[in-house]
Amino acid sequence: MVGLSLGEKHFIQGGIEQNLRSDGRKRDTYRPISVETGVIPQANGSARIRIGATEVIASVKAELGRPNALQPDKGKVSIFVDCSPVAEPMFEGRGGEELSTELSVALQCCLLGGKSGAGAGIDLSSLIVAEGKICWDLYIDGLVISSDGNLLDALGAAIKAALSNTGIPRVQVAPGASGDEQPEVDISDEEFMQFDTSGVPVIVTLTKVGRHYIVDATSEEESQMSSAVSVSINRKGHICGLSKRGSAGLDPSVISDMISVARHISEQLINKLDSEISAAEADEDEM
């Protein structure tokens, strides 16, 4: 929990009111963003994202599994977030557990859509090896290294970068299996398929402080919020998911306006991330 004096609170709120935040940014401006890929060699894909003083890592592990009987034509993805006590003392014990669960659920909502998979930003059908019998299960882990606000956007960006870095082994399925019999598979050690991230959205969180909302809020700014809306938006401008925090209600017209602003900002964020991911992968290839 960020402890601020009354004067500090007025300074933050006044700066947002005047569109000049305490770190010099405007209401719709992100802090500097940097990306590293391939930071965990044992994973199928991984990335580190820094947004200002917030730092997170995402890793992707792919394992062969069996599709859900209700969705035989889709693979499975699970997302888990761990908030390290090193990042923030309040993450020690139940505080960290509750935030980890909250972030995991929000990421599932924003990236995977509903239980049916409708609106999913990650194409689950691309994970099928043999319909109804074999699929890829992706286990995505997020780790908060340093926390200075806007964790959901940072984790969403890290997952997008990690998926871009993910190589899934090519699988050959032996013919002849019948009924419920599991076919034999040959998993290549040399051939890998790059995960298609063209449809993976970014998450833009708009945090309402006073009468205005801001993007990429710091911890101090978040301590003054009444509510926050996180919108996941893909390259085509389609909304893949939406999540709300805070006890204050929001008028539907305000939410509609926030979504419109998030759409505009998402274009800039996607372009920035694409540039940073390409540069990071080029650096990784040179090493």
N, C-alpha and C positions, 0 to 999 in steps of 0.2 A: 504494500500500500504506500502510495506517495504522500508524504506529509508536507503540506504547503501552508505558508502563512496567509493571512487574509490579503495582504498586499500582493503576494505572488499570484494568488488566485485572480485578483482584479487585473493584474498585469497580463496574464494569459488570456483572460476573457476579453479584455480591452483590445489586445493585439488582434485577436480573431475577428472582433467586431470591425476593426479598421483594415482588415485584410493584410495585416503585417504581423505575422506570428513571431514568437520570442526568438526563434532561430533565423529570422529574416525571410522565411518562405511566405508565399501567398496561400490562401485556403486550399487551392487545388493543385499544389505542388508536392511531389515526393522528395524525400531526402535522396542523396546519392545511392545508387544501387550497383553492387558488384556481384559477379557470379564466378564460382569455380566449379568445374565438373570433374568426375572421377576421383573424388576425395576419399572414397572407401573402396579399395581394390577388390575386396571380397564380395562386394555387391554386384548385381547385374547392371546397376546404374546408380549414380549418386551425384549430389551437388550441394554446395554451400552458398547461401545467399546472405549478403549483408545489406540492410537498408538502414542507413545511419548507424546507430549503435546497437541495433537489433541484428542478431546473427543466428541463423538456423541451418541445420543440415537435414537433407532428406535422402533416404536410400531406398532402392527397389530390389527386392529379391523375388525371383521367378521360380516356381516349382510346379511340376505337373500334378494335376488333380483330376477330380471327376466333376462335371457340371452339376449344378443343382437340378433335380428332377423337374422342377417347375420352369426352369430356364435352360433347356438342353442345348440351346444355340449360343450361350454366353459363358465367358470365363468369369472369374471372380477376382475382386479387388478388396483388400482390407487396408484401412489406414489407422495407424496408431501414433499418437504424439506423446513424447516424454518431456516434461518440463524439468530441467536440471536445477537442483537447489543452488548450484554454483551461479546460475544466471540471475537468480533473485532469491533472497532469504525466505520470502513468503511461499516459495515453491516447496519448502520443506514440509513433509507430512501431507495432511489432507488438502492443504491449499493447492499444492502442486498436482495432486491426484484429481481434484475437481476441475482445475483448469485444463489438465491433459484430456480429460473426458469431454469437456466442453469443446475444445479445439478439434478433437477427433470427430465428434458428431457433426460439427459445423463443416469440416472438410468433406466428410462423407456426403452431406447434404449438397454442398456447393459443387463437388466434382462428380458425384455418382448419381445425382438425381433421386427419384423415388425408389421404393422397393422393387418396382417392376423394371427399373433401369431406364425408364422414360426420362429424357432430358439429360442423360449422362454425358458428361464432358469427356469421359474416357470410353472409347468404343469397346465394349465388352465382347462383342461378336468377333473382334479381331484376335481374341485370345483362345478361340476354339481350335483344337487340333483334329478331333474326330467328334462330330456332333453327338451329344448324349453320352459320350464315353470318356473323352480326354480333353482337358482344357489346361490352360496356364492359369495358375493362381498367383496374383501379384500381391506381395506383402510390402506395403509402403510404410516406412517408419520416419517420423519427424522428430528431431531433437532440438530443443531450444538451448542454445549456447549462451546467448546474451540477450537480455530483454529490455528494450526501451520503446515499447508500444508497437502496435500494428502487427501482432504476431500472426494473425490469420492470413493477411496478404503475403507476408514473408514466407510462411509455410506453403501457401498455394504456389508461389513463384518457385520455391525450391523443389516442389514436387514436379512442376512442369519441366524444370531444368533437368531433374534427375531422370524423368521419363525420356527426355530427349537424348540423354546419355545412355539409356538402357539398350543392351543388346540381348535378344532372346534367341537361344540356340535353335537352329533349324531341326525339325523333327520329321522323320520318315515313319509312316505308319504301315506296318506289314498287313497285306490283304488277307482275307480269309476268316476273320473273326465274325462270329454270328451271335445273334441274340444279345444277352447281357455279358457275353464273354469279352474281356478286355483285350484289345489288340496289342500285339507286341510293337514296341517303338524303338527307333534308333535315334539317339540324341547326338547331334554333331558337336564335336569339340572345336571345330574350325569355322563353321559357317554360322553367322548370326544375322538375325533380322533386326533392323533398327525399329524401335517403337514409333509409330506415327503419332506425333503430338500436334498435328495441324488443328485438331478439334478440341484440344485440351484448353480450358478457359483460364483466364487470370481472375483473381478475386480482388475486387475494389471495395474497401470499407469506407463508408462515409460516417463520420462521427459528429453528432450534433452537440455543439457547445453554445449555450445561449440561443440566439435566433439563427445561427449559421451552422453549416456542416463543413467539415474539413476532411481531406484525405491524409493518409499516413500520419495519424496522430501519435505523438510521443506519449510516454507514460504519464507525464505531468498533464498533458492535454486530455488524456483519457480519464484522469481523475476528476475532471470537470464536466464530463459528458452527462447528458440526460439519456441518450440512447445512441445506438449505432446500427446501421444496416450494411450487411456485406452482400454484394452481388457478384456472382461468377458469370463472366461474359466471354464468349469465344470470339474467334477472329471475324466471324460473320455478324457479330453484334447480337447473337441469340443469347438469351438468359438461360443458364444451365441450373442455377440454384440461387436461393436467397436465404439469409439468416439474419435474425435480429437479436441484439443484446440491449439490456437496460430496461428499467421498469416503466419509463415514461412512454405513453402511447403516442402514435404518430398518425396524423390525418392521412387518409388515402392519397390526397392530392400531393402531400409532402413526399410520400413514398414514391409516387410516380415521378416527381421532379428529381428525387435522389437517383432513381434508376436511370433517368435521362442523362444526368451528370456523370454517373458511373460509366455509361456507354461511351461517352466522349473521352473520358479519362482512360478507359480500358484500351482504346486504340493506341494512345501514347505509350501505355505500359507494355502492351504486347510488342510494339516496335522496339522499345528499349530492351526488353528481355531477350527478344530474338537477336539483337545486336550483341548483347553481353554473352549469351549462350554460344553464339557462333565464335566469338573471340576466345571464350574459355576453351571450347573444343579444339580450336586451332592451336592454342597454347599446349593443350594436353597431347596433341598429336606430335608436337615438336619435342616433347620431353622423352 
